[in-house]
Amino acid sequence: MIHEFIASWALFYTTYIVGWLISLLLALVGVLVVARDQIFLGAAMSQASTLGIALALSLGSWTAISAWGWVHTDAFLSVMAVVFSVLAALLTARVGAGKESHEAVTGWVFLVSASGSILIVSHSPHGLDEIHRLLLSSIIGATSVDMWTFGALAGVTALMLAATYRRVLLFALDPAMAAAVGMRITPWAAITSAWLGLAVGLSIRSAGMLYTFGCLVLPALIAKNICREVRPMFYVTPMVAIGTATVGFVLADHYDDPPAQMTVALLCLLLMAAWLFRRLRHGGAT
């Protein structure tokens, strides 16, 4: 099985590396999502990215602007995915702090994006196929540009977390205390939401919704059930994400299955095991 995976490296090495880098990037930002109990936000941003891509595909079919070459490029689709993901993150962070609950606004964003993306491309066979591809998830076909992009994003994210670790932790766990000690909560919320939207938006375009949402929340949830504090989650979560992705890619290559779905399925099994581990640990403590 390992030899088969090594033999496939020359053909699919870009896919494997991009898959690992996406899992690392999303695992790092996913710790903040799980620590703040905003798991459903990941699904909402993923759907918002899909809505952005649907709009981009729709714009490309308009006669008035179809002659503009850049409208039909992958770069334009990626920009639209990122813009709508960032807008969704900022909207939920801003409005969710008001009269409406954060869950209500997040649910609204998810449902509007899920229904709108399909309605926009429902009469376009190419657009509908593209949206279905994103919803099903596939990291096959990742490019060297994706590899350098996600490598840079993962590196910058790790450096930012290392430099602002204590403040990020305080902001995620106790915003009221963070404000009391002088942290400006609004800019912090805007920056973290924008960066989360950037990571999710670009990941959606390259890996699809299932792999993006799975790598965003499942490794952090597994680490949360294993670790007793949030601090070690920043180390355990990336290891879980990359390790599971590696096993998932090996198994997918051996059984000729989709690597994204295989990885997410393994993460779900690991989360069940983590729940059992936590239950047994608490039962033994009592």
Beta strands, then each sheet from edge to edge (+ up, - down):
end
